Amino acid sequence: MRAKTAGSWARYERSQRSLAGGVSSGLRRSARPYPLFYERGAGSRIWDVDGNEYLDFGLAWGPLILGHAPASVTAAIVEQAGKGLTFGAQHELEYLVAEKLTAIVPCADLVAFSNAGTDVVNVALRLARAVTGRPKYLKFEGHYHGWGDQALVSYRFGVEHPVGVAGPVGKGQLPHDHVLVAEWNDRAAVEELFGTHGAEISMVACEPLLANSGCIPAEPGFLEFLREITTRYGTLLLFDEVITGFRVALDGGQGRYGVTPDLATYAKAVGAGTPLSVLAGKREYMDAISRGEVVHAGTLNGNPLALAAAGAALEELSEPGFYERIHGLGNRLRAGLEGLLRAKGHAVVTTGDGPVFQVAFQETAPRNYRETMAADKGKYSDFAIGLLNEGILVLPDGRWYISGAHTVADIDATLAAAGRAL
C-alpha cells in the first residue's frame, strides 16, 4: 500500500507539522497503513489523492446514508449557498425540517438543532437534570455518547477495568461521580443500581443498538425493561440514535424496535454528510428549553446549509422501499463475508442490523462490550488492509455501513475482492 499511496504519506507527514496528530479527529489515527487523504467521492465510491478508487463501506464513519455527493442533497446545498451560508437568526428551513422530524420520530413532539452529536447529548443531560432535579445518570459500558467530559465514560477500556466502575477514556477529564455504569443487557445490574440510587438518577442513556462497540443488539425484552424501570422511578429514557437514527429505519431504532424513549439524539445520517444534530423529545420535557430554563445555544445551530441538506435527504429516505433495499444489501454482504471467512477456517461472527453491522474474528457473538474483547483485532486489521489493497475501504474497528448508493453489483464485487484479500 505504501507504493500506491505515496501522495497520502507525503501529505500526512506535512500535516503533522501544523495539525495536532496530523488528523482532525483522534480516531482517524488508527487507520492503516496511515491516514489516507481523499479528494472526491461519488455514490458508493471514493478516490484518494493518488487516484486509487475504493468501494466505500466506511461512509465517513456513518453520515453518508445516501452515499457521496447525492444529487438532490448537493443541489439543495448549492441553492441555499447562493442565498446565504448562515444568518444567526431564524429562517424557514428551521421549521420545515422540524415539522418533518416531528412527523417521523415517535418521541418527537419538539426538536432542537445543533451541529454534532456531542452537543445534543450535553443538552439532553442538562435537560434531564433540570426536569427531574436529580444529579446522576446511568449509562452502559461501551456505549458512546460523544466526547464531552460528562459522557466520555467507560467507553473503551481494557479487560482489567472493574465491572460497573465509571472511568475516563483520556487524561484531563473531570471526575465521574455523577455517572453510574452497568453492562449492556444486564437487567440485574440495572435493577441493583436503581435500588440503591433510584432517587438520584435523572436519566438512562443508551444506544438502542450498541453500534459503537460491536453492533450488539438489545436482548429480547431489554429495551422494554429500560422503558418500564425508568417509568417506575420517574427517570427519563434517552436513546442515542446518532448511528441508528435514519439508518436502521426511517423512524430509527425506536420505531424499528418498538420502544419509545422520552428523548433521543441524532446526528450523522440526518445531515447526509453535513454537520447537523438533533435533540428530539416529548413536549413536557422539551418545554424547559422553550421557556429558557435550560440553556441551549450555538451560533451555527440550525444553519441553513445543513438544514437544506437534511430536508432533501429526508425526502429520499422517505421513498417507499428505501430501507428494505439497504437492509437486503447489508444482509447479503454479511452472509457472504461469513461464508467466505468460515470457508477459509476463520472463526467469525457478524452482528448488527441490516445497513450497519460488525465483523469480528471470535467464536461467539458478544452480548456486551466486554465480550468484544475476545475478538482477534489484529487479524481483522490485517483483513481490512488486505481489502484496502483490493479497493475496498472499511473502518478499522470492524463496523461496516451500507448506503442508498450501494448496489447488488457493489456487494458482489466486494465479496470477490474479499476472497482475493483472504
N, C-alpha and C positions, 0 to 999 in steps of 0.2 A: 504493500500500500504506500510506502514512503515514496517509491518511484512515481506512482500515479498521482500523488497529492503533494508534490513539491511546492506548489504555489500556496497551499494551505499552511504547510510547515513554515514557509518564509513569513507569511502574514501572522502566524501565531507567535513566532519569535519577536516580530516587530511589535505586536500588540501588547506583549508582556512588559515592554519598556514604558508604556503610558497608561495601560488599563490594568487594574488590580487583578492579578491572576491570569490576565490575557483574555478574560471572558466577562460577560455581564451578569451571569448567574452562576453561583458556585457549582451547581450540579453539572454544568457543561464541562467541567474539568475532567470528569470521569470518562469522557469519550475516548475510544481507541481508534487509531494509533495515537491521536491527539485531536483536539477540537478542529474540525474541518470548517472551512469558510465557504459559504454558498452565495451565489449571485442571482439566481432566479428559480422560480418554481411554476409549474403549470399542471393543474389537475392532480394526478396521483404521483407526479414525478418532480424531482428537484435536481438542480445541476450545481456542482461546486465550481470554484474559481479555476480549476484545471480542466473544466469541460467534461468531467465524469458525470454520467446520468445515473440516477438511482430511483427505483420504486420506493416511495416513502411510506413507512408504517410508523414513523415517529410523530409526524404531523405537528411539528413544533411543540412537542410534549402535550398534544391534545386539542388545541384550539381549532385546527383546520378541519372541522366536521364536513365541509364541502370541498375539501382539497385546496390546492394552491390557486390563488387568484381567480376564484369563481367569478364568472362574467357579471352576474347580477349584483353581487356584493361590490365588485370593483367599480361598476358603473355608478352605483349609489354613492360610493365614497367620492368619486371624481365629480359627480354632480354637486354634492354638498361642499366639496373643497372650493368649487367655484363661487359659492355663496359666502363662505367664511369657515375658518378652521375651528374656532371656538368663540363663545360670546361671554362666558362668565355670567350668563343670565338665561332666562327661560326661552325656550323655542318649542315649536310644535312637535318635533320628533320625540321630546320627552314624554308627553302624554300619549302619543300614538303608540310608541313601543311599550309603555307601561300598560296600556289597555290590552295589547296583545298578550303580554305576560300574565296579567291577572285573569285573562280568559283561559289560559293554558294550564298554569301551575295550580294544583289543588289547594295549597295552603296560602295562595297569594291574594289576599284582599287588597293589600297595598305593597308597593315595591319602593326601594331606594337604590339609586345608581352610584357606583364608584368605578374604580379603574383596575383593581386587582383583587384576587380572592382574599388576600391578607386583610385588605381594607374592610371588606364587608364582614369578615369573621370578627374583627375587632369591634365593629358596631354591634354585632349580634351579642357578643359577650357583655358589652356595656349595657345594652338594652335589657338583657336577661337579669342582670344585677339590679337595674333600676326598677323593673316592674315586679320583681319578687322581694327585693330588699335583702337578698342573700349574697354572700361574698364568693362562694365556691362554684366550680362546675366540674362535671365528670366527663372524661374522655377515655379513649381506648388506645392501648399500645399499638403503634404502627400507623395510626390514623394521622393524616396531615391536614392541618387547618391553617396553613400559612406560616410565615417566618417571624411573626411578631413574638415578643417575649412571652406574652401570656398564653400563646397557643403552641409554640415550638417546644413541645414537651413529650418525652417518651416516644419519639418518632423513630429514629434509627439509633440502635444501641447494640452492644454485644450480649452474648448469651449469659454472661456473668452478672448482668444487671438484675437486681432483685425484682421479682414479680410484683406489680402493683405500686412500685415506688416511682414517683414523678421525678424525672431527671432532665436537665437541659441537653440540648444537642450540640451546642458550641459554647465557647468561652464568652464571658461578659453578659450573660443573660441574668435577669433578676431571679430571686428565689421563687420557687413554685409552690408555696404553701397554700395557694388558692386553688390548686388543681388536685383532683382525685383521679386515679388511674385504675382501670380494670383491663383484663384481657378480653378481646373480641370473642363473642359467642359464649361468654361465661355468665350465665344468669345468677349463679350463686354469689359470685363476687359483687355483682351489681346490687343484689338484694342486701348483702352484708354492708356495703358502703352506704346505702340508703338507711339501713337500720341504725347505723352509727351517726351519719351526718345528714340525714334527710332534711332537717330544718335549716341546713346551711347551703344546700345545693340549688343553685339558680337554674341550671341548665345541664342537660346531657347532650353532648355533641358527638356525632359520628358520621362517617361516610356510609350511606346505605349499602353500598358495595365497597369493600375495602380496596379501592382501586390503586392507591398509592403504595401499598405494601403487599403485593401478591394477588390482587384482584380476587379477594376472598369474599364469597357471598355470606350474608347472614344465614345462619341455620334456620330451618323452618320454625316459625313462631317467634324468633328472637326480636325482630323489629316490632312485632305486635306486643311482645313483652315490654320493650322500652316505652312504647306508647302507653301501656297500661300503668307502669310503675311511675312514670313522670306525671300522669294524670292523678294518680293516687296521692302523690306527695305535693301537688301544686307546683311542679317543676316544668320548665319549658323543654321541649324536644327540638333540637336543631339537626337537620340533615344537611351535611356539607355536600352539595351537589356540583361542586366545581368541575368534577370529572363526569359524573353520571348525568348531570343536567343536560338535556337536549342531545344526549348521546345514546343512552340505552333506550330511550323513548322520547317522544315529543314532550310528555309531561314528566320526564325524568324518572329517577328511582322511586319517588313517592307514588307516582302513577303506576309504574310497572310492578312494584311490589305491594301496592295496595295499602300503604300506611301513610297517613297524613301527619306531618310534624306541625309544630307551631311556627317555626321559622325555617328558612332554607337559604343557602348561599349558592351563588352561581358565578362562574367566570368561564374561561376557555371557550367552549363551543358557542356560548350565547353571543359572543362577539365575532365569531367566524374568522379569527385572526387579528382582531383589533383589541385594544386594551379596554375591556368593559367588564364590570362585575355588578352583581345584583344581590341585594338582600330582599327576600320576599317573606311575607308573614301575615298572620291574622291581624285584623284591624285593632282588636283590643290591646295588642302589644305595640304594633307599629304606630299607633296614635301618640305614643310617648315621644316619637321622633317628630310627628306632625305638630305637636304642641311646643316643641323646643325644649322639652325636659331632658332629652338625651341628645347630645351633640353629634351631628353627622355633617361633616363639612369636607370641602375639597374644591380647589379652583377648577379642576378639569372634570369634576363629576358631571355625568350626563352630557359629555361633549358630543357635538353633532356628528362628527366623523364616525365615532363608534356606534352611535345610535342609528345612523343611516345604514351602516353595515348590518347591525342586528335586525333592523326592520326587513331588509332584503333577505337575510338568512332565514328568518322565521317564516317568510313566505315559502321558501324552498323546502324547509324542514316540515312544513305542514302539508306538503303534497302527498296524496294517498300513495301508499306503497313504499315510501322512502325508507322507513325503519325495517320493514320486512326484508327489503333488499340488502341493507347493510348487515343485518343480523345473519342473513343467509351467507353472505360473503365471509363474515367472521367465522361462522361455524364451519364453512368449507375449508378455510385456511387452518383453523385449529385442528380439525380432523386429519388434514393432510400432513401437517407437521408432526402430529403424534405418530401417525403411521410410518413416516419416513424415519423418525428418530428411533422408534421401537424396533423397526426392522433392522437397524444397524446395531441393536443391542443396548441402547441407552435407556435407562430408567428416566421417564419424563412424565410430567403432568401438566395439563393446561387448566387454568381456572379463569373465571370471569363471566362476561355476559355479552355475547354477540360481538359488537364492534369495539369492545375493549377487553383484552384478555392477557394472561400472563403465561409465559413458557418457562418452566423450571425443571432442572435436572435433579429430581428427587423421586423417592419411591411412592409416597402417598401425598394426596392433596392436603395442604395445610388448612387448619380451621382458625388459626390466629397468626399474628405476626411472628411470634417466637418459632413456630413450626416452619416458617420460611427459611430459617437459618440452617436447616438441614440440606438445603439445595446446594449443588456444586456450582457456585457463581463463577469460578474460573473457567469451567467447561462452557458455561453459557457465553462468557466473554469471548472465548475463542470461536464459538459458533457465530456470534454476532460479527466479528471482524472477518470471518470467512464469508458471511453473507455480504458484507460491505464490498469485499473484493469481487463479488459476483453481481454487484449493482443493486443490492437490497439494503436500504437504510432502516435500522431498528434502534430503539432506545437501549442504553446499556444496562437497564435494570430488569429487563425481561418483559416489559409491557409492550403490547402491540395495539395499534389503533387502526380502524378502518374508517374511510371517509366515503362520502357520496360520490367522489370522483373515481374510486376504485371499480374495477370491472372483474368479471369472471376470468377474462384473459390475464389480467394482472395477477390474480391469485394463482392461476396455473403456472404462469411464468415464475412466480416466486417459489412455488414448490419445486419446479425444475431446478432453479438456482440453489435452493436448499439442498437438493440431492447432490449437486456438484460440490457445494461447500462441505458437506459431510465427508 
